[in-house]
Amino acid sequence: MSENENMNLEPDEDICVTLELDDGEELECAVLTIFPVGEHDYIALLPLEGEYAEEGEVFLYRYTEDENGEPSLDNIADDDEYDAVSDAFDELLDSQQYDELVEAGDLEDIEEE
């Protein structure tokens, strides 16, 4: 996967997954992005309803696809790996927010001319 593939950090309600939590609860989530960290790909999911959605919590999982292109999500069990993935996701958010500010500033400059 290229580093620019699926880097949209806005919730895309057309691409959703249903997670089954440890307590058996099912949770509908929007795919925010799939991004590389080191040798693996990871996925950021935003819950669409319930307590997790109200808190704005984002779930991070290791993302793989089998030979048929079927996706698989795996928990990130290692604390160091999770920290690296969380930091990379935060950097993506910062980059997206910066890009949006620059684009908004460019639009203001054009409107002033």
N, C-alpha and C positions, 0 to 999 in steps of 0.2 A: 504494500500500500504506500502511495506517495504521502509525503508529509502534509500536503495541502488537501488531500481527499477528505471530504466530509468535515471540514473545519468550522461549520456553522454552529454557533453556540446559542442560537435562538431555539426555543423548543419547537420541534417540528412534529405537530400532532398527526401528520401523515405517517410518520415512522414511530410506532409505539411497540413496546414489549410489555408483557405481563410477567411480573416477578412473583414467585411464591416465597414468602418470608418464612423464617424458622417456625413461627407459630401457625403456619398454614394459611395465613391471610394472603389474598392475591392483591397485587398493587399494580395498577396501570401506570406506565412511565413513558415519557417522551424521550427519544434519543437526542441528546444535545450534540454529541460529537463522538467520533472514534479517532484516537490519536496514538502515535507511537511514543514509547519511552523505552530506550535501550533496544533490546531485541524483540520486544513484545508490543502488541497493540492493546489498548484499553478503551473502555466505553464509559461515557458519563450519562447517567439517566436521571431525569427529573420527574418525581412523582406528580401525577396530575390531580389527585384527590386525597382527602384525608389529612391526618395529622402531619405526615411527612411533607405534603405539599404546602400546608400552612406555614411550616417552619422553613420552607425553601431549601430543604435538604437535598443534596445531590449524592447519588450512589455511584461509586466507581468499581468496575469489575475488569478482570482480564478478559479480553475478547479474542476469540479464535473462530475460524471457519474450517469445516471439514472439507474433504476432497469434492463434495457435492455442493459446496457453498453454503451449507447449513451453519448458522451462527451458534456459538456456545459461549456462555458467560461463566466465569469461575471466580470464586472469592479470592481476594488478595490476602493470604494468610500471614505473609512476612511483613513485619512492621516497617522495616527499611524500604521494602518495595512499595508499600502503601504510601509512605512519606514521599518517595520520589515521584509516584504517580500523582499524588495530591498537589505537590509543588508544580509539576508540569501542567496540571489542569489550571491551577491558579495563574500561571504565566499565560496560558491561552486566554483566560478571562481578561487579564490585564491588557493583553495585546488587542483583543476584540474591543475593549472599552476605549483604548487609545485610538484605534482605527475609526471608531464611531465618532470620537471627538474631532479627529482630523477631518473626516468627511463632513461633519456638521460645520466646522470652521470654514472649509472650502465653500460650502453652500452659502454661508453668510457673506463671504468675500465676493462671490459671484452676484449675490443679490444687491450688494452695495454699489457695484459698478454700474 
